[in-house]
Amino acid sequence: MRKPLLVMAVLLAGCGVDGEPIQPTLNAHLGVGSSGAHVGGGVGLSKGPLSVFLGL
């Protein structure tokens, strides 16, 4: 139940509803190993001492 609230808060902060918009960061990676290939990534926001990162 809390995960949708966190996602909504990140989206609202990112679009500038509460003030100046925050530029998000994007992280993506591709790994290849003996067990095969895998992909992953995430998106994050940071403002002052607060950082939020959602990994996929």
All heavy atoms as atom14 arrays in JSON, in Angstrom:
{
  "sequence": "MRKPLLVMAVLLAGCGVDGEPIQPTLNAHLGVGSSGAHVGGGVGLSKGPLSVFLGL",
  "atom14_mask": [
    [1, 1, 1, 1, 1, 1, 1, 1, 0, 0, 0, 0, 0, 0],
    [1, 1, 1, 1, 1, 1, 1, 1, 1, 1, 1, 0, 0, 0],
    [1, 1, 1, 1, 1, 1, 1, 1, 1, 0, 0, 0, 0, 0],
    [1, 1, 1, 1, 1, 1, 1, 0, 0, 0, 0, 0, 0, 0],
    [1, 1, 1, 1, 1, 1, 1, 1, 0, 0, 0, 0, 0, 0],
    [1, 1, 1, 1, 1, 1, 1, 1, 0, 0, 0, 0, 0, 0],
    [1, 1, 1, 1, 1, 1, 1, 0, 0, 0, 0, 0, 0, 0],
    [1, 1, 1, 1, 1, 1, 1, 1, 0, 0, 0, 0, 0, 0],
    [1, 1, 1, 1, 1, 0, 0, 0, 0, 0, 0, 0, 0, 0],
    [1, 1, 1, 1, 1, 1, 1, 0, 0, 0, 0, 0, 0, 0],
    [1, 1, 1, 1, 1, 1, 1, 1, 0, 0, 0, 0, 0, 0],
    [1, 1, 1, 1, 1, 1, 1, 1, 0, 0, 0, 0, 0, 0],
    [1, 1, 1, 1, 1, 0, 0, 0, 0, 0, 0, 0, 0, 0],
    [1, 1, 1, 1, 0, 0, 0, 0, 0, 0, 0, 0, 0, 0],
    [1, 1, 1, 1, 1, 1, 0, 0, 0, 0, 0, 0, 0, 0],
    [1, 1, 1, 1, 0, 0, 0, 0, 0, 0, 0, 0, 0, 0],
    [1, 1, 1, 1, 1, 1, 1, 0, 0, 0, 0, 0, 0, 0],
    [1, 1, 1, 1, 1, 1, 1, 1, 0, 0, 0, 0, 0, 0],
    [1, 1, 1, 1, 0, 0, 0, 0, 0, 0, 0, 0, 0, 0],
    [1, 1, 1, 1, 1, 1, 1, 1, 1, 0, 0, 0, 0, 0],
    [1, 1, 1, 1, 1, 1, 1, 0, 0, 0, 0, 0, 0, 0],
    [1, 1, 1, 1, 1, 1, 1, 1, 0, 0, 0, 0, 0, 0],
    [1, 1, 1, 1, 1, 1, 1, 1, 1, 0, 0, 0, 0, 0],
    [1, 1, 1, 1, 1, 1, 1, 0, 0, 0, 0, 0, 0, 0],
    [1, 1, 1, 1, 1, 1, 1, 0, 0, 0, 0, 0, 0, 0],
    [1, 1, 1, 1, 1, 1, 1, 1, 0, 0, 0, 0, 0, 0],
    [1, 1, 1, 1, 1, 1, 1, 1, 0, 0, 0, 0, 0, 0],
    [1, 1, 1, 1, 1, 0, 0, 0, 0, 0, 0, 0, 0, 0],
    [1, 1, 1, 1, 1, 1, 1, 1, 1, 1, 0, 0, 0, 0],
    [1, 1, 1, 1, 1, 1, 1, 1, 0, 0, 0, 0, 0, 0],
    [1, 1, 1, 1, 0, 0, 0, 0, 0, 0, 0, 0, 0, 0],
    [1, 1, 1, 1, 1, 1, 1, 0, 0, 0, 0, 0, 0, 0],
    [1, 1, 1, 1, 0, 0, 0, 0, 0, 0, 0, 0, 0, 0],
    [1, 1, 1, 1, 1, 1, 0, 0, 0, 0, 0, 0, 0, 0],
    [1, 1, 1, 1, 1, 1, 0, 0, 0, 0, 0, 0, 0, 0],
    [1, 1, 1, 1, 0, 0, 0, 0, 0, 0, 0, 0, 0, 0],
    [1, 1, 1, 1, 1, 0, 0, 0, 0, 0, 0, 0, 0, 0],
    [1, 1, 1, 1, 1, 1, 1, 1, 1, 1, 0, 0, 0, 0],
    [1, 1, 1, 1, 1, 1, 1, 0, 0, 0, 0, 0, 0, 0],
    [1, 1, 1, 1, 0, 0, 0, 0, 0, 0, 0, 0, 0, 0],
    [1, 1, 1, 1, 0, 0, 0, 0, 0, 0, 0, 0, 0, 0],
    [1, 1, 1, 1, 0, 0, 0, 0, 0, 0, 0, 0, 0, 0],
    [1, 1, 1, 1, 1, 1, 1, 0, 0, 0, 0, 0, 0, 0],
    [1, 1, 1, 1, 0, 0, 0, 0, 0, 0, 0, 0, 0, 0],
    [1, 1, 1, 1, 1, 1, 1, 1, 0, 0, 0, 0, 0, 0],
    [1, 1, 1, 1, 1, 1, 0, 0, 0, 0, 0, 0, 0, 0],
    [1, 1, 1, 1, 1, 1, 1, 1, 1, 0, 0, 0, 0, 0],
    [1, 1, 1, 1, 0, 0, 0, 0, 0, 0, 0, 0, 0, 0],
    [1, 1, 1, 1, 1, 1, 1, 0, 0, 0, 0, 0, 0, 0],
    [1, 1, 1, 1, 1, 1, 1, 1, 0, 0, 0, 0, 0, 0],
    [1, 1, 1, 1, 1, 1, 0, 0, 0, 0, 0, 0, 0, 0],
    [1, 1, 1, 1, 1, 1, 1, 0, 0, 0, 0, 0, 0, 0],
    [1, 1, 1, 1, 1, 1, 1, 1, 1, 1, 1, 0, 0, 0],
    [1, 1, 1, 1, 1, 1, 1, 1, 0, 0, 0, 0, 0, 0],
    [1, 1, 1, 1, 0, 0, 0, 0, 0, 0, 0, 0, 0, 0],
    [1, 1, 1, 1, 1, 1, 1, 1, 0, 0, 0, 0, 0, 0]
  ],
  "atom14_positions": [
    [[0.82, -1.2, 0.0], [0.0, 0.0, 0.0], [0.86, 1.26, 0.0], [0.5, 2.24, -0.59], [-0.92, -0.05, 1.22], [-1.78, 1.16, 1.37], [-3.35, 0.84, 0.56], [-4.2, 2.31, 0.9], [0.0, 0.0, 0.0], [0.0, 0.0, 0.0], [0.0, 0.0, 0.0], [0.0, 0.0, 0.0], [0.0, 0.0, 0.0], [0.0, 0.0, 0.0]],
    [[2.03, 1.22, 0.63], [2.86, 2.42, 0.72], [3.64, 2.69, -0.56], [4.0, 3.82, -0.83], [3.84, 2.3, 1.88], [3.16, 2.42, 3.21], [4.17, 2.44, 4.3], [3.49, 2.64, 5.57], [4.1, 2.75, 6.71], [5.4, 2.64, 6.77], [3.43, 2.95, 7.81], [0.0, 0.0, 0.0], [0.0, 0.0, 0.0], [0.0, 0.0, 0.0]],
    [[3.91, 1.65, -1.35], [4.7, 1.84, -2.57], [4.01, 2.81, -3.54], [4.68, 3.68, -4.07], [4.97, 0.49, -3.22], [6.01, 0.57, -4.29], [6.42, -0.8, -4.75], [7.55, -0.7, -5.73], [8.03, -2.0, -6.14], [0.0, 0.0, 0.0], [0.0, 0.0, 0.0], [0.0, 0.0, 0.0], [0.0, 0.0, 0.0], [0.0, 0.0, 0.0]],
    [[2.7, 2.7, -3.8], [2.06, 3.68, -4.7], [2.15, 5.11, -4.17], [2.3, 6.05, -4.94], [0.61, 3.22, -4.79], [0.65, 1.77, -4.47], [1.77, 1.62, -3.49], [0.0, 0.0, 0.0], [0.0, 0.0, 0.0], [0.0, 0.0, 0.0], [0.0, 0.0, 0.0], [0.0, 0.0, 0.0], [0.0, 0.0, 0.0], [0.0, 0.0, 0.0]],
    [[2.08, 5.28, -2.86], [2.2, 6.62, -2.28], [3.59, 7.2, -2.5], [3.74, 8.37, -2.81], [1.87, 6.59, -0.79], [0.42, 6.26, -0.43], [0.25, 6.17, 1.07], [-0.51, 7.31, -1.01], [0.0, 0.0, 0.0], [0.0, 0.0, 0.0], [0.0, 0.0, 0.0], [0.0, 0.0, 0.0], [0.0, 0.0, 0.0], [0.0, 0.0, 0.0]],
    [[4.61, 6.34, -2.37], [5.98, 6.78, -2.6], [6.18, 7.16, -4.06], [6.78, 8.2, -4.37], [6.96, 5.68, -2.21], [8.44, 5.99, -2.43], [8.87, 7.17, -1.59], [9.27, 4.77, -2.13], [0.0, 0.0, 0.0], [0.0, 0.0, 0.0], [0.0, 0.0, 0.0], [0.0, 0.0, 0.0], [0.0, 0.0, 0.0], [0.0, 0.0, 0.0]],
    [[5.65, 6.37, -4.97], [5.77, 6.67, -6.4], [5.06, 7.98, -6.72], [5.59, 8.81, -7.45], [5.2, 5.51, -7.24], [5.11, 5.9, -8.7], [6.04, 4.26, -7.07], [0.0, 0.0, 0.0], [0.0, 0.0, 0.0], [0.0, 0.0, 0.0], [0.0, 0.0, 0.0], [0.0, 0.0, 0.0], [0.0, 0.0, 0.0], [0.0, 0.0, 0.0]],
    [[3.88, 8.2, -6.15], [3.16, 9.46, -6.39], [3.94, 10.65, -5.85], [4.01, 11.69, -6.5], [1.77, 9.4, -5.76], [0.83, 8.52, -6.52], [-0.85, 8.33, -5.89], [-1.06, 9.54, -4.65], [0.0, 0.0, 0.0], [0.0, 0.0, 0.0], [0.0, 0.0, 0.0], [0.0, 0.0, 0.0], [0.0, 0.0, 0.0], [0.0, 0.0, 0.0]],
    [[4.56, 10.51, -4.67], [5.34, 11.6, -4.1], [6.54, 11.93, -4.98], [6.87, 13.1, -5.19], [5.79, 11.24, -2.69], [0.0, 0.0, 0.0], [0.0, 0.0, 0.0], [0.0, 0.0, 0.0], [0.0, 0.0, 0.0], [0.0, 0.0, 0.0], [0.0, 0.0, 0.0], [0.0, 0.0, 0.0], [0.0, 0.0, 0.0], [0.0, 0.0, 0.0]],
    [[7.21, 10.9, -5.5], [8.36, 11.12, -6.38], [7.93, 11.83, -7.66], [8.57, 12.77, -8.12], [9.06, 9.78, -6.69], [10.07, 9.94, -7.82], [9.74, 9.23, -5.45], [0.0, 0.0, 0.0], [0.0, 0.0, 0.0], [0.0, 0.0, 0.0], [0.0, 0.0, 0.0], [0.0, 0.0, 0.0], [0.0, 0.0, 0.0], [0.0, 0.0, 0.0]],
    [[6.82, 11.4, -8.23], [6.33, 12.02, -9.46], [5.93, 13.48, -9.23], [6.24, 14.34, -10.05], [5.16, 11.24, -10.03], [5.51, 9.86, -10.6], [4.23, 9.13, -11.01], [6.46, 9.98, -11.76], [0.0, 0.0, 0.0], [0.0, 0.0, 0.0], [0.0, 0.0, 0.0], [0.0, 0.0, 0.0], [0.0, 0.0, 0.0], [0.0, 0.0, 0.0]],
    [[5.27, 13.75, -8.12], [4.87, 15.13, -7.83], [6.08, 16.03, -7.6], [6.12, 17.16, -8.07], [3.93, 15.17, -6.62], [2.53, 14.66, -6.86], [1.75, 14.64, -5.56], [1.81, 15.49, -7.9], [0.0, 0.0, 0.0], [0.0, 0.0, 0.0], [0.0, 0.0, 0.0], [0.0, 0.0, 0.0], [0.0, 0.0, 0.0], [0.0, 0.0, 0.0]],
    [[7.08, 15.53, -6.88], [8.28, 16.32, -6.65], [9.03, 16.55, -7.96], [9.59, 17.62, -8.2], [9.18, 15.62, -5.64], [0.0, 0.0, 0.0], [0.0, 0.0, 0.0], [0.0, 0.0, 0.0], [0.0, 0.0, 0.0], [0.0, 0.0, 0.0], [0.0, 0.0, 0.0], [0.0, 0.0, 0.0], [0.0, 0.0, 0.0], [0.0, 0.0, 0.0]],
    [[9.04, 15.56, -8.82], [9.75, 15.67, -10.09], [9.11, 16.64, -11.05], [9.79, 17.25, -11.87], [0.0, 0.0, 0.0], [0.0, 0.0, 0.0], [0.0, 0.0, 0.0], [0.0, 0.0, 0.0], [0.0, 0.0, 0.0], [0.0, 0.0, 0.0], [0.0, 0.0, 0.0], [0.0, 0.0, 0.0], [0.0, 0.0, 0.0], [0.0, 0.0, 0.0]],
    [[7.8, 16.81, -10.99], [7.14, 17.71, -11.94], [7.07, 19.14, -11.44], [6.66, 20.02, -12.17], [5.75, 17.19, -12.29], [4.53, 17.41, -11.0], [0.0, 0.0, 0.0], [0.0, 0.0, 0.0], [0.0, 0.0, 0.0], [0.0, 0.0, 0.0], [0.0, 0.0, 0.0], [0.0, 0.0, 0.0], [0.0, 0.0, 0.0], [0.0, 0.0, 0.0]],
    [[7.44, 19.4, -10.2], [7.49, 20.77, -9.71], [6.23, 21.24, -9.02], [6.03, 22.44, -8.87], [0.0, 0.0, 0.0], [0.0, 0.0, 0.0], [0.0, 0.0, 0.0], [0.0, 0.0, 0.0], [0.0, 0.0, 0.0], [0.0, 0.0, 0.0], [0.0, 0.0, 0.0], [0.0, 0.0, 0.0], [0.0, 0.0, 0.0], [0.0, 0.0, 0.0]],
    [[5.35, 20.34, -8.59], [4.11, 20.74, -7.92], [4.4, 21.53, -6.64], [3.7, 22.47, -6.33], [3.26, 19.49, -7.63], [2.38, 19.66, -6.41], [2.4, 19.16, -8.82], [0.0, 0.0, 0.0], [0.0, 0.0, 0.0], [0.0, 0.0, 0.0], [0.0, 0.0, 0.0], [0.0, 0.0, 0.0], [0.0, 0.0, 0.0], [0.0, 0.0, 0.0]],
    [[5.45, 21.16, -5.91], [5.74, 21.81, -4.64], [6.84, 22.86, -4.75], [7.41, 23.27, -3.76], [6.13, 20.76, -3.6], [7.39, 20.01, -3.96], [7.76, 20.05, -5.14], [7.98, 19.41, -3.07], [0.0, 0.0, 0.0], [0.0, 0.0, 0.0], [0.0, 0.0, 0.0], [0.0, 0.0, 0.0], [0.0, 0.0, 0.0], [0.0, 0.0, 0.0]],
    [[7.14, 23.34, -5.93], [8.18, 24.35, -6.1], [8.94, 24.1, -7.39], [8.39, 23.63, -8.38], [0.0, 0.0, 0.0], [0.0, 0.0, 0.0], [0.0, 0.0, 0.0], [0.0, 0.0, 0.0], [0.0, 0.0, 0.0], [0.0, 0.0, 0.0], [0.0, 0.0, 0.0], [0.0, 0.0, 0.0], [0.0, 0.0, 0.0], [0.0, 0.0, 0.0]],
    [[10.22, 24.41, -7.36], [11.08, 24.23, -8.53], [11.18, 22.75, -8.9], [11.37, 21.91, -8.03], [12.47, 24.77, -8.2], [13.39, 24.91, -9.38], [12.99, 26.0, -10.34], [12.32, 26.95, -9.92], [13.33, 25.89, -11.51], [0.0, 0.0, 0.0], [0.0, 0.0, 0.0], [0.0, 0.0, 0.0], [0.0, 0.0, 0.0], [0.0, 0.0, 0.0]],
    [[11.05, 22.4, -10.19], [11.16, 21.0, -10.6], [12.56, 20.42, -10.32], [13.55, 21.14, -10.37], [10.9, 21.01, -12.1], [10.44, 22.35, -12.45], [10.75, 23.26, -11.32], [0.0, 0.0, 0.0], [0.0, 0.0, 0.0], [0.0, 0.0, 0.0], [0.0, 0.0, 0.0], [0.0, 0.0, 0.0], [0.0, 0.0, 0.0], [0.0, 0.0, 0.0]],
    [[12.6, 19.14, -10.04], [13.85, 18.43, -9.77], [14.15, 17.55, -10.98], [13.27, 16.82, -11.44], [13.73, 17.56, -8.51], [13.36, 18.4, -7.3], [15.02, 16.81, -8.26], [12.98, 17.58, -6.1], [0.0, 0.0, 0.0], [0.0, 0.0, 0.0], [0.0, 0.0, 0.0], [0.0, 0.0, 0.0], [0.0, 0.0, 0.0], [0.0, 0.0, 0.0]],
    [[15.36, 17.59, -11.49], [15.73, 16.75, -12.62], [16.03, 15.33, -12.12], [16.86, 15.14, -11.25], [16.96, 17.31, -13.31], [17.42, 16.43, -14.44], [17.78, 17.23, -15.66], [17.81, 18.44, -15.6], [18.04, 16.56, -16.74], [0.0, 0.0, 0.0], [0.0, 0.0, 0.0], [0.0, 0.0, 0.0], [0.0, 0.0, 0.0], [0.0, 0.0, 0.0]],
    [[15.34, 14.33, -12.66], [15.59, 12.95, -12.23], [16.89, 12.41, -12.81], [17.4, 12.92, -13.81], [14.39, 12.19, -12.8], [13.95, 12.98, -13.97], [14.27, 14.41, -13.65], [0.0, 0.0, 0.0], [0.0, 0.0, 0.0], [0.0, 0.0, 0.0], [0.0, 0.0, 0.0], [0.0, 0.0, 0.0], [0.0, 0.0, 0.0], [0.0, 0.0, 0.0]],
    [[17.42, 11.37, -12.18], [18.59, 10.67, -12.7], [18.15, 9.29, -13.17], [17.25, 8.69, -12.6], [19.68, 10.52, -11.63], [19.15, 9.82, -10.52], [20.19, 11.86, -11.18], [0.0, 0.0, 0.0], [0.0, 0.0, 0.0], [0.0, 0.0, 0.0], [0.0, 0.0, 0.0], [0.0, 0.0, 0.0], [0.0, 0.0, 0.0], [0.0, 0.0, 0.0]],
    [[18.78, 8.8, -14.21], [18.45, 7.5, -14.78], [19.69, 6.63, -14.75], [20.78, 7.08, -15.09], [17.95, 7.66, -16.21], [17.62, 6.38, -16.98], [16.46, 5.65, -16.32], [17.29, 6.71, -18.41], [0.0, 0.0, 0.0], [0.0, 0.0, 0.0], [0.0, 0.0, 0.0], [0.0, 0.0, 0.0], [0.0, 0.0, 0.0], [0.0, 0.0, 0.0]],
    [[19.52, 5.37, -14.34], [20.61, 4.42, -14.29], [20.17, 3.15, -14.99], [19.12, 2.61, -14.67], [20.97, 4.14, -12.83], [22.11, 3.16, -12.7], [22.72, 2.76, -13.67], [22.38, 2.77, -11.47], [0.0, 0.0, 0.0], [0.0, 0.0, 0.0], [0.0, 0.0, 0.0], [0.0, 0.0, 0.0], [0.0, 0.0, 0.0], [0.0, 0.0, 0.0]],
    [[20.93, 2.68, -15.97], [20.61, 1.44, -16.68], [21.89, 0.63, -16.83], [22.97, 1.19, -16.99], [20.01, 1.74, -18.04], [0.0, 0.0, 0.0], [0.0, 0.0, 0.0], [0.0, 0.0, 0.0], [0.0, 0.0, 0.0], [0.0, 0.0, 0.0], [0.0, 0.0, 0.0], [0.0, 0.0, 0.0], [0.0, 0.0, 0.0], [0.0, 0.0, 0.0]],
    [[21.76, -0.69, -16.76], [22.93, -1.53, -16.94], [22.57, -2.86, -17.6], [21.44, -3.32, -17.5], [23.67, -1.76, -15.62], [22.87, -2.5, -14.6], [22.05, -1.85, -13.71], [22.76, -3.8, -14.32], [21.46, -2.74, -12.93], [21.87, -3.94, -13.27], [0.0, 0.0, 0.0], [0.0, 0.0, 0.0], [0.0, 0.0, 0.0], [0.0, 0.0, 0.0]],
    [[23.54, -3.44, -18.24], [23.43, -4.74, -18.89], [24.59, -5.58, -18.41], [25.74, -5.16, -18.48], [23.48, -4.58, -20.42], [23.62, -5.86, -21.24], [22.37, -6.71, -21.11], [23.88, -5.52, -22.69], [0.0, 0.0, 0.0], [0.0, 0.0, 0.0], [0.0, 0.0, 0.0], [0.0, 0.0, 0.0], [0.0, 0.0, 0.0], [0.0, 0.0, 0.0]],
    [[24.28, -6.75, -17.9], [25.33, -7.64, -17.41], [25.3, -8.97, -18.14], [24.24, -9.5, -18.45], [0.0, 0.0, 0.0], [0.0, 0.0, 0.0], [0.0, 0.0, 0.0], [0.0, 0.0, 0.0], [0.0, 0.0, 0.0], [0.0, 0.0, 0.0], [0.0, 0.0, 0.0], [0.0, 0.0, 0.0], [0.0, 0.0, 0.0], [0.0, 0.0, 0.0]],
    [[26.48, -9.48, -18.43], [26.61, -10.78, -19.08], [27.53, -11.63, -18.24], [28.63, -11.21, -17.87], [27.18, -10.64, -20.51], [27.32, -11.99, -21.17], [26.32, -9.71, -21.35], [0.0, 0.0, 0.0], [0.0, 0.0, 0.0], [0.0, 0.0, 0.0], [0.0, 0.0, 0.0], [0.0, 0.0, 0.0], [0.0, 0.0, 0.0], [0.0, 0.0, 0.0]],
    [[27.06, -12.82, -17.89], [27.86, -13.73, -17.09], [27.66, -15.16, -17.53], [27.04, -15.43, -18.57], [0.0, 0.0, 0.0], [0.0, 0.0, 0.0], [0.0, 0.0, 0.0], [0.0, 0.0, 0.0], [0.0, 0.0, 0.0], [0.0, 0.0, 0.0], [0.0, 0.0, 0.0], [0.0, 0.0, 0.0], [0.0, 0.0, 0.0], [0.0, 0.0, 0.0]],
    [[28.19, -16.09, -16.75], [28.08, -17.5, -17.11], [26.64, -18.01, -17.07], [26.31, -18.99, -17.73], [28.95, -18.34, -16.18], [28.52, -18.18, -14.84], [0.0, 0.0, 0.0], [0.0, 0.0, 0.0], [0.0, 0.0, 0.0], [0.0, 0.0, 0.0], [0.0, 0.0, 0.0], [0.0, 0.0, 0.0], [0.0, 0.0, 0.0], [0.0, 0.0, 0.0]],
    [[25.78, -17.34, -16.32], [24.38, -17.76, -16.24], [23.49, -17.04, -17.25], [22.28, -17.23, -17.25], [23.84, -17.52, -14.83], [23.9, -16.16, -14.51], [0.0, 0.0, 0.0], [0.0, 0.0, 0.0], [0.0, 0.0, 0.0], [0.0, 0.0, 0.0], [0.0, 0.0, 0.0], [0.0, 0.0, 0.0], [0.0, 0.0, 0.0], [0.0, 0.0, 0.0]],
    [[24.06, -16.19, -18.09], [23.28, -15.49, -19.11], [23.38, -13.98, -18.95], [24.18, -13.46, -18.2], [0.0, 0.0, 0.0], [0.0, 0.0, 0.0], [0.0, 0.0, 0.0], [0.0, 0.0, 0.0], [0.0, 0.0, 0.0], [0.0, 0.0, 0.0], [0.0, 0.0, 0.0], [0.0, 0.0, 0.0], [0.0, 0.0, 0.0], [0.0, 0.0, 0.0]],
    [[22.52, -13.29, -19.69], [22.52, -11.83, -19.67], [21.35, -11.33, -18.83], [20.31, -11.98, -18.74], [22.4, -11.29, -21.09], [0.0, 0.0, 0.0], [0.0, 0.0, 0.0], [0.0, 0.0, 0.0], [0.0, 0.0, 0.0], [0.0, 0.0, 0.0], [0.0, 0.0, 0.0], [0.0, 0.0, 0.0], [0.0, 0.0, 0.0], [0.0, 0.0, 0.0]],
    [[21.54, -10.19, -18.2], [20.46, -9.57, -17.44], [20.54, -8.05, -17.59], [21.61, -7.5, -17.81], [20.5, -9.98, -15.97], [21.76, -9.58, -15.26], [22.92, -10.31, -15.35], [22.04, -8.51, -14.49], [23.86, -9.71, -14.64], [23.36, -8.62, -14.11], [0.0, 0.0, 0.0], [0.0, 0.0, 0.0], [0.0, 0.0, 0.0], [0.0, 0.0, 0.0]],
    [[19.39, -7.41, -17.52], [19.31, -5.96, -17.61], [18.65, -5.42, -16.35], [17.89, -6.11, -15.68], [18.52, -5.49, -18.85], [19.24, -5.88, -20.12], [17.12, -6.02, -18.84], [0.0, 0.0, 0.0], [0.0, 0.0, 0.0], [0.0, 0.0, 0.0], [0.0, 0.0, 0.0], [0.0, 0.0, 0.0], [0.0, 0.0, 0.0], [0.0, 0.0, 0.0]],
    [[18.95, -4.2, -16.03], [18.36, -3.56, -14.86], [18.52, -2.06, -14.97], [19.15, -1.55, -15.88], [0.0, 0.0, 0.0], [0.0, 0.0, 0.0], [0.0, 0.0, 0.0], [0.0, 0.0, 0.0], [0.0, 0.0, 0.0], [0.0, 0.0, 0.0], [0.0, 0.0, 0.0], [0.0, 0.0, 0.0], [0.0, 0.0, 0.0], [0.0, 0.0, 0.0]],
    [[17.93, -1.39, -14.03], [18.04, 0.06, -14.03], [17.16, 0.66, -12.96], [16.59, -0.04, -12.13], [0.0, 0.0, 0.0], [0.0, 0.0, 0.0], [0.0, 0.0, 0.0], [0.0, 0.0, 0.0], [0.0, 0.0, 0.0], [0.0, 0.0, 0.0], [0.0, 0.0, 0.0], [0.0, 0.0, 0.0], [0.0, 0.0, 0.0], [0.0, 0.0, 0.0]],
    [[17.04, 1.96, -13.0], [16.22, 2.65, -12.03], [16.2, 4.14, -12.31], [16.9, 4.64, -13.19], [0.0, 0.0, 0.0], [0.0, 0.0, 0.0], [0.0, 0.0, 0.0], [0.0, 0.0, 0.0], [0.0, 0.0, 0.0], [0.0, 0.0, 0.0], [0.0, 0.0, 0.0], [0.0, 0.0, 0.0], [0.0, 0.0, 0.0], [0.0, 0.0, 0.0]],
    [[15.4, 4.82, -11.55], [15.28, 6.26, -11.66], [15.3, 6.84, -10.25], [14.83, 6.21, -9.31], [13.99, 6.66, -12.43], [12.75, 6.27, -11.67], [13.97, 8.14, -12.74], [0.0, 0.0, 0.0], [0.0, 0.0, 0.0], [0.0, 0.0, 0.0], [0.0, 0.0, 0.0], [0.0, 0.0, 0.0], [0.0, 0.0, 0.0], [0.0, 0.0, 0.0]],
    [[15.88, 8.01, -10.1], [15.98, 8.61, -8.78], [15.86, 10.12, -8.81], [15.99, 10.76, -9.86], [0.0, 0.0, 0.0], [0.0, 0.0, 0.0], [0.0, 0.0, 0.0], [0.0, 0.0, 0.0], [0.0, 0.0, 0.0], [0.0, 0.0, 0.0], [0.0, 0.0, 0.0], [0.0, 0.0, 0.0], [0.0, 0.0, 0.0], [0.0, 0.0, 0.0]],
    [[15.58, 10.67, -7.64], [15.5, 12.12, -7.43], [16.28, 12.45, -6.17], [16.26, 11.68, -5.22], [14.05, 12.56, -7.23], [13.08, 12.37, -8.38], [11.66, 12.69, -7.92], [13.45, 13.25, -9.55], [0.0, 0.0, 0.0], [0.0, 0.0, 0.0], [0.0, 0.0, 0.0], [0.0, 0.0, 0.0], [0.0, 0.0, 0.0], [0.0, 0.0, 0.0]],
    [[16.95, 13.58, -6.17], [17.61, 14.02, -4.95], [17.49, 15.53, -4.83], [17.57, 16.26, -5.81], [19.07, 13.59, -4.91], [19.79, 14.21, -5.93], [0.0, 0.0, 0.0], [0.0, 0.0, 0.0], [0.0, 0.0, 0.0], [0.0, 0.0, 0.0], [0.0, 0.0, 0.0], [0.0, 0.0, 0.0], [0.0, 0.0, 0.0], [0.0, 0.0, 0.0]],
    [[17.26, 15.97, -3.61], [17.16, 17.4, -3.3], [17.69, 17.59, -1.88], [17.1, 17.07, -0.93], [15.72, 17.88, -3.4], [15.57, 19.36, -3.16], [14.18, 19.84, -3.43], [14.09, 21.34, -3.27], [12.74, 21.82, -3.54], [0.0, 0.0, 0.0], [0.0, 0.0, 0.0], [0.0, 0.0, 0.0], [0.0, 0.0, 0.0], [0.0, 0.0, 0.0]],
    [[18.8, 18.29, -1.78], [19.43, 18.47, -0.48], [19.85, 17.12, 0.1], [20.41, 16.3, -0.6], [0.0, 0.0, 0.0], [0.0, 0.0, 0.0], [0.0, 0.0, 0.0], [0.0, 0.0, 0.0], [0.0, 0.0, 0.0], [0.0, 0.0, 0.0], [0.0, 0.0, 0.0], [0.0, 0.0, 0.0], [0.0, 0.0, 0.0], [0.0, 0.0, 0.0]],
    [[19.53, 16.87, 1.37], [19.94, 15.61, 1.98], [19.0, 14.44, 1.66], [19.27, 13.31, 2.05], [19.89, 15.93, 3.48], [18.83, 16.96, 3.58], [18.94, 17.79, 2.32], [0.0, 0.0, 0.0], [0.0, 0.0, 0.0], [0.0, 0.0, 0.0], [0.0, 0.0, 0.0], [0.0, 0.0, 0.0], [0.0, 0.0, 0.0], [0.0, 0.0, 0.0]],
    [[17.91, 14.67, 0.94], [16.93, 13.62, 0.66], [17.14, 13.05, -0.74], [17.21, 13.8, -1.71], [15.5, 14.18, 0.78], [14.37, 13.22, 0.47], [14.34, 12.1, 1.49], [13.07, 13.95, 0.45], [0.0, 0.0, 0.0], [0.0, 0.0, 0.0], [0.0, 0.0, 0.0], [0.0, 0.0, 0.0], [0.0, 0.0, 0.0], [0.0, 0.0, 0.0]],
    [[17.23, 11.73, -0.84], [17.34, 11.05, -2.13], [16.35, 9.89, -2.17], [16.19, 9.18, -1.18], [18.75, 10.5, -2.33], [19.66, 11.54, -2.47], [0.0, 0.0, 0.0], [0.0, 0.0, 0.0], [0.0, 0.0, 0.0], [0.0, 0.0, 0.0], [0.0, 0.0, 0.0], [0.0, 0.0, 0.0], [0.0, 0.0, 0.0], [0.0, 0.0, 0.0]],
    [[15.71, 9.71, -3.31], [14.79, 8.6, -3.52], [15.19, 7.91, -4.8], [15.38, 8.57, -5.83], [13.32, 9.11, -3.63], [12.38, 7.97, -3.91], [12.91, 9.84, -2.37], [0.0, 0.0, 0.0], [0.0, 0.0, 0.0], [0.0, 0.0, 0.0], [0.0, 0.0, 0.0], [0.0, 0.0, 0.0], [0.0, 0.0, 0.0], [0.0, 0.0, 0.0]],
    [[15.35, 6.59, -4.75], [15.75, 5.82, -5.93], [14.85, 4.6, -6.05], [14.66, 3.87, -5.08], [17.21, 5.39, -5.82], [17.72, 4.7, -7.04], [18.09, 5.43, -8.16], [17.82, 3.33, -7.08], [18.56, 4.79, -9.29], [18.27, 2.69, -8.21], [18.66, 3.42, -9.32], [0.0, 0.0, 0.0], [0.0, 0.0, 0.0], [0.0, 0.0, 0.0]],
    [[14.28, 4.39, -7.22], [13.45, 3.22, -7.49], [14.16, 2.36, -8.51], [14.37, 2.78, -9.64], [12.08, 3.65, -8.03], [11.25, 4.56, -7.13], [10.01, 5.04, -7.86], [10.87, 3.83, -5.85], [0.0, 0.0, 0.0], [0.0, 0.0, 0.0], [0.0, 0.0, 0.0], [0.0, 0.0, 0.0], [0.0, 0.0, 0.0], [0.0, 0.0, 0.0]],
    [[14.56, 1.16, -8.11], [15.27, 0.27, -9.0], [14.33, -0.73, -9.65], [13.31, -1.1, -9.1], [0.0, 0.0, 0.0], [0.0, 0.0, 0.0], [0.0, 0.0, 0.0], [0.0, 0.0, 0.0], [0.0, 0.0, 0.0], [0.0, 0.0, 0.0], [0.0, 0.0, 0.0], [0.0, 0.0, 0.0], [0.0, 0.0, 0.0], [0.0, 0.0, 0.0]],
    [[14.67, -1.13, -10.86], [13.88, -2.09, -11.61], [14.69, -3.33, -11.86], [15.83, -3.32, -12.08], [13.43, -1.49, -12.94], [12.69, -0.16, -12.85], [12.5, 0.42, -14.22], [11.36, -0.35, -12.17], [0.0, 0.0, 0.0], [0.0, 0.0, 0.0], [0.0, 0.0, 0.0], [0.0, 0.0, 0.0], [0.0, 0.0, 0.0], [0.0, 0.0, 0.0]]
  ]
}
